[in-house]
Amino acid sequence: MTIKKLLPFLGMAVLALLVACTDPTAGIIEQPPVQQVETDPPAADEPEVDPTAEEAEMEEAKDDDETMEPEEEMAEEPKPEAEADMEEDAMSEDSDSDDAEEVMEEETMEIEGLSTVDDRSAQLASLTSEWNTNWELHTVDYSSFLSGGPPRDGIPSLDNPTFISPAEASEWLAGQEPVVAVEVNGEARAYPLQILTWHEIVNDEIGGRPIIVTFCPLCNAAIAFDRTVNGEPTEFGVSGLLRNSDMVMYDRQTESLWQQFTGEAIVGDAVGTRLEFLSTWLISFDDFQEQFPDGAVLSRDTGHNRRYGQNPYAGYDTIGRNPFLFDGEIDGRLPGVERVVAIASEDVGIDVAYPFSVISEVGAVNDTQGDLEIAVFHIGGATSALGASVIADADEVGSAAVFNPIVDGQRLTFERNDDKTFVDAETGSIWNIFGDAIEGPLEGTTLEPIIHGNHFWFSWAAFKPDTVVYTN
């Protein structure tokens, strides 16, 4: 990338560094050159061993053993029973260990694209010199990593979040501001982007389930996962590294690296493991309050001094603007920072993106991709978190949700009404953005949500280049 191309990003680079208030070069040290270890020559007074003489002595001893009469051979004394049992147990443990190693080798071989060589560049090795990551296991090329500026944990995750009522939150959170809404086992919480922008990860537990709520401002990627790894709750932090401009997380148990966009461990002992995606809504605070009046809102009482409510990436989502810290080719089918509703369906092997510019106009999309039936809803109300310098003053971009439109074997087709609701043509029932039938014959029914993301196009296309782009 040339200096000329970098000039438009300098202002944003300064803003990104202010997020962590740290020197991006802190902790970077020059690695000393590897020194060759030489073997000392043998001392002059040491006798040299004649290999032919040694072989002759071994052969002579072998002949003596073979000529020994049976009665002259020493009978092996019987071992005590306990000692014999211990030997059997040891042999069994060795066998189990060998079996486990074989299983691990088989599992390792099954990981697609796995490399077992630490081939980091000198710069990346220096940047990560104090990390305890197993760099010999990785499924991505180390040349794809970029430093985001702040070091590891320079953008601090929230590990002991506190929550308040919607009424208390309304004293500082405007109704049109975007929040990530998560509901687990009947418990609902809202995570305002005005807070997530400054922390990017919240380690939480909701409805008895350990989760992480994540937000990468550079990709507009708000994603929640179950943070259970190998049966244990796992805590995550911000590594300070990026791939395709997307946040790379790390877990604090094994220090493996995880791609936020895909939920996959890409470097370290956890490589090949994937976190479970959770269904979320990126909606306005007003819509959250209406749906979940007894829900809870992430508090500003975080223990950190940040300019909550202000956007350090002002103007970043302006159409025509180039993405920040992205050195790949932008898929020209859509503008780089066009918002898309993105679905990755492994069941049918299709990735599809619905541009906000399309769905905001039509309101409801009734689509079929392979064997997957899809209903996409869009309503107005929520502002951008990456537009104006004050999030509450930003332009409206609205909210989108995706559902399976089949109810009791019947495929429903939807239209958007003027009051932020939807009606199905088959029964005339009225539905909200959360997929709940609130009036009509199907009242009380809830559509099955389809996991999706509301991301910037450039980042989604970088990870999913074969994506189908929906056109009306």
Beta strands, then each sheet from edge to edge (+ up, - down):
strand 1: 145-147
strand 2: 163-164
strand 3: 178-184
strand 4: 187-192
strand 5: 201-206
strand 6: 209-216
strand 7: 221-226
strand 8: 228-229
strand 9: 232-233
strand 10: 236-243
strand 11: 246-251
strand 12: 257-259
strand 13: 264-267
strand 14: 276-278
strand 15: 281-284
strand 16: 296-298
strand 17: 339-345
strand 18: 350-355
strand 19: 364-369
strand 20: 372-379
strand 21: 399-404
strand 22: 406-407
strand 23: 410-411
strand 24: 414-416
strand 25: 422-424
strand 26: 430-431
strand 27: 437-439
strand 28: 448-449
strand 29: 453-456
strand 30: 468-469
sheet 1: 1+ 10- 11+ 12- 13+
sheet 2: 2+ 16- 4- 3+ 15-
sheet 3: 5+ 6- 7+ 14-
sheet 4: 8+ 9-
sheet 5: 29+ 17- 18+ 30+
sheet 6: 19+ 20- 21+ 28-
sheet 7: 22+ 23-
sheet 8: 24+ 25- 26+ 27-
end
